[in-house]
Amino acid sequence: MQLGELEAGNEASLSFDENFADSGQVAAEQGEAMALAGSLREQLDDVERALRKLDNGTYGTCEVDGKPIDDARLEAMPATRFCINHA
């Protein structure tokens, strides 16, 4: 399943087993899929932002104070936007 199929605007494209006896279970699964899509979209946005920062030479700098982000933090969270003090 693609991210776009999970996103909130595409509820009709979600496919669930029609044999579910409980429509509440279907609603719960749809809610879980939409929450997952939201989380994946945020992660993708963070990675794309980090790639743009690589392109413009600002990767690895805190967006609050402009100081370098510690290498260990970048290794643990490559798409982070903030140093540990501003996280």
N, C-alpha and C positions, 0 to 999 in steps of 0.2 A: 504494500500500500504506500502511496506517495504522500508526502507531507501535505500537499494541497488537498488531498482527499480527506485528511483528518481535520483540517481547519474548520472553524465554526461556520463559515459561509457555505460549506459544502456538505451539510448534514444529509442531504438527499443521496449523495454518492456513497455514504457509508453502507456497507452490507453486513447485516446481522442475520443470524439464523432465525427464520420465520417460525420455527417450531417452539420458540420460547413461550412458555405458559404464562410468564409474568412480564407484563409490559414494563414494570418497574425495573426489572433486570436489564431490559433493552435500554431504557433511559439511563441507567447507571453506566452501562458500557459506552453509550454515546458520550456521556459526560466525561468518562475516563479518556476516551479517544480525543475529545476536544482539549482536555487539560494537557495530555501528552503532546498534541499538536502545538499548543501554545508554548510549552517548554522547549520543544524542538525548534520552533520559530525564533525564540529568544536566543538560543544557542547559535543558530545559523546567523542571525543578525550580528551577534558578538564576533563571530569568526570573520564575517565579511567586513566589519568595522576594523578589526585587527589587520586584515589584508590591505585595506585602504591606507591604514597608518604605516604599514610597511612600504607601500608605494610612495607615500609623501614624506617618509623619513621621520615620522613621529612615533613609531612603534617603540614600546618600552618606556614611555614617559607617562607619568601620572597626569590625568586630565584635570586635576585640581590644582596642583602646585607646579607642574611641569618638570618635576625632578625625576631622575631615572628610577624605574621600578626594579627592585632587587631581582637578580637572575634566578634565584631559587623560587620566587613567587611566579615569575614568568614561566619557569619550567613546569610548575604545578598547575598553573592556570594561564596558558598561552594567550588567551583572548582577554585577559583582565585589563581594565581601563584605569585602575587606581593602584597606588602603592598601598602597603599594609596599613599605613596611618589613616588613609582616606577610604578604605574599603567599607 
